[in-house]
Amino acid sequence: MQILFLDDSATKDSWHVGYGGFCIDADVLPALTRDLQELKKRFALPSGVEIKWSPDKTHYLRTKFTGVRHELNKAVIELLGQHDARVICAVHALKECYGVALHGWSRDRATRWAVRQQLRFIAERYERPYLTSLSQDGLIICDEHDSKTEQHMAAQQFAFDMVFGTRYEILEHIAHLPLITLSQFSAPLQIADVVIGVVTSAVGGGRYGVALFDTVARHFLWNPHEGSSGFGSMVSAAVLGFGLKVFPASQDGRARDLFKGLDANFIITDKGWQKR
């Protein structure tokens, strides 16, 4: 059984909103949880402190943490590589989406619309290529939404998609509607929070997100070119549309720019990441 852990993130000024996280084999979850607790000890964090990308002003990470948050976040992301996790994220630049640009939607309305689109894209990529390539079923576990209305609408749409399929996929390997829980008590969701926080910040041009983007990028789901006997691809070409989707299409150039350093030094083949 595979599990996809999802959380959301948003930038304040640029109106970028993201949804995403990582897929992982359920059998390694106890080890991942233990590793996060050990990481907290290494950074002198009490075990009950919730790790967050953007903690509020009263949070322990802002008021009492004496370490460097960049180093903490990087160490959290690096746990993914130790447990063969794969990242899937979607980010909307709301100011450039038609609802805001043409019809003057409020940020709240545009966010509710974007989250439903993001969940659908992520579910499609979770279904194929991730679950189908493993011939396994999977579950989705999400952090609770800020809005109960948003949560209800997302669940309703997903229920329809499970019955009727989306435009591109039949969700036959996803076993249930997304399950909602509290990230405060879930180590994987705390990791997902950091992952989508980095990606959303980076796509929005935030310097802290950009500084950690390459660390996340090594774990993105990539295009397996199903049916091919062999292939080689630039990292950006392999990842965009699979592990990372940006909306609208005007954001594609910004997303490709984030991969410039990786594209210059690596390619992705049927054997995985390879140095040029």
N, C-alpha and C positions, 0 to 999 in steps of 0.2 A: 504493500500500500504506500502510495506517495501522498504527501501533504504540501499544499501551497499556502503559505502564510502571507497575508496582505495587510498593508496599512496605507494611510494617505498622508499627503504633505502639501504645503502651499507656500508660495512666496508672498510677501506682503504687498510690495509695490508693483511688481511686474505682472501680477495676476496669473502666475503659472501654478497649476494644480496637478498633482501626480497621484497615482495609485499603483501599488506594486509591492514586490517582496521577493520571496524565493521558494523554489520547489525542493523537496528533500525526501529521502526515504524515511518512512516512519520508524524503521528499526534503529536509526542512528540518533533519534531525537533525545533519548536520555543522555547520550554522550555529549551532544551539543549543549544541552542544558547545564550539565556539569562543567563543561568548558567555559561557559559564560560566567558561572559562579566563581571559577578559578580566576578568570580575567578580572572580575570585580575585586577579588582579594589582592591581585597584583597591583591594581590601581587604588587600593585602600578605599574602596567603596563598600558601604554596608550592603549585605546581601539583599535587603528589601528595597533598595533604591532602584527605581525604574530608569533604565538607560533610554534617553531620548535624544533625537537629533536637535530639536529646538525646544528645550525645556522652558517653562515659564519663569518669571523673575524670582519666585519663591522656592523653586526647585533646588534640591541639594546640589545638583551639578553647577548651579550658578552661585549659591550662597556659601557652600562649605567645601566643595571639591578643590583640592590643591594641585591636582595634576593638569596636564594639557589635554583639552577636550579633543583636539585634532588627533592626538596619539591614541586616545581612548577609542574614538570612532574608527580609526584605521584598524586597530586590533580587533574590534567587533566584526568588521567586514571580513577580515582575514580568516575568521572562524569558518566562513562559508567554504573556502578552499580545502579546509581540513576534513570536511564532511560531504564533499562532492555535491554541493547545492548549486542550483541554477537560478539566476535572477531573471524575472520578467517584470517590466515596468511600462507604464504609459503616462505621458505628460501632455497636458493641454495648455497652450498659451491663450487664455480666455479672451484677452483683448483683441486677438486676431480671429477668433471664431465668429461665425456669422451671427449668432444670437446676440452677441455684444456689439460687434462692429456694425451690423445692419439694423438691428431691432432694439438696441439699447437695453438688453437684459441686465438685471442686477447681478452682482457677483454671486449671490446665493443661488439664484435661479440657474445661472450658467454652470456653477459648480455641481449642482444636482444633476444636470444634463450630462456633464462631462464624466462624472463618476460612473454613471450607467454605461456610457460608451467604453470607458476604460475597463470596467469589469468584463464586458462582453469580449473585448479584444484579448484580454489576459486569459479568459476561459478558453477561447479558441486556440491560443498558442499552448496553453496547458494541455488541452486535448490532443492537439497535433502541432508540433511533433513530439512533445515531451512524453505524454502517457502512451500514445500509440507506439512509439519507438521502444518503450519498455514492456509493452503488452501488460500493463498494470492499470488498476483503477486508482482513483485519487479523491481526496477531499480538499475543500478550501476552508481555511479558518481566517477570519477577519477580525481586526480590532473594531470595537463598536463605533458607529458613526456619531458625529456631533448632533445630527438631527434624526429623530425617530421617523420623520416623514421620508427623509432621504434613504434611511435603512429599509423602510417598507417598500418604497418604489424600486430599489435595487433588487430586493428579494422577489418582488412580483415579476419584474422583467426576467430575472434569472429562471424563475419557475417556468415561464413561457418558453425560454430558450432551451430548457432541458426537455420539454415536451416536443417542441416543433423544430428545434435546431436554430442556428443563426443563419445569416446569409451564406456563410462559408463553411460551417462545421455542424455535424451532429454530435452532441456532447454525450457520447455513449460510455465514456470511461470515467466521467465525473459522477460520483455515487450519490450526491445529495446536494441540496442547496447550501450555499456558504454558511458556515456556522460562525456565530458572533460570540466573542469573549472579551475580556479586559486585558489589555497589554500589560497592565501593572503586575499581573500574576503570570504572565506568559513570556518566558525567555525568548522563544522564536519570534514572537511579535515585536519584542524590543529590538531584535536584530533587523526585522523588516522595517521598522520605523527609521532606523539609521540608513538603511539601503535606499528607501524611497526618498528620504530627506536629502541625501547626497545627490541623487539623480535629478530630482526636481530643482534643487538649487543650481546644479550645473547647467541644466538646460535653460534656466532663467538667467544665467550669467553670474551667479553668485560665486565669489572667489573661494569660499570655504568648500562649496560643492565641487567646483572645478579642481581644487587641490586634491580631492579624494576620488575623482571620477575614474581614473585609471585603475584604482584599487578595486572598485566595484565592477568595472568593465571586464575584467578577467573572468568574471563569473556569469556574464550574460548568456542566456540561451542563444544558440546560433542556428542558422539555416543548415540542416543536415543534407540538403540536396537529395531527397529521397529518390531511390532508383538509380543513382549514378554509381559508377564503379570507382570513381575518384574525382576529386575536385580541389581547387585552390581558390581562395577568395580573400580580398581585403577584409580586415576586421570589421570596418564600418558596414560594408556591404553584407557581411554575414549576419550581423547583429540587428541592424535597423529593420524593423518590420517583424522581428522575431523576439529578441530579448528586450528591445526598446522600440516603442512606437511613439512618435510625436505628432501632435495635431495643432493646427492644420498643416497642410503640406509646406507652407511657407517656413515652417520651423526645421525642415529637413537639412538645410544648409548649416544652421546652427548646430544641429545634432552631429552632422558629419565632422564639423570643425573640432568637436570634443575628442574625436578619434584620431586626429592628425598624428600625434606621437606614436600611438599604437600601430596605425597604418604604415608608418615609416619603418617600423622595426619588426612587425609580425605579419603573418598571414594565418588564415584558418583553413585547414585541409580536412579530408576525411579522417586524418589521424589526430585532429585537434589543433591546438595552437602550435605554430612553428616559427622560429626565428628566420628572418629573411637572409 
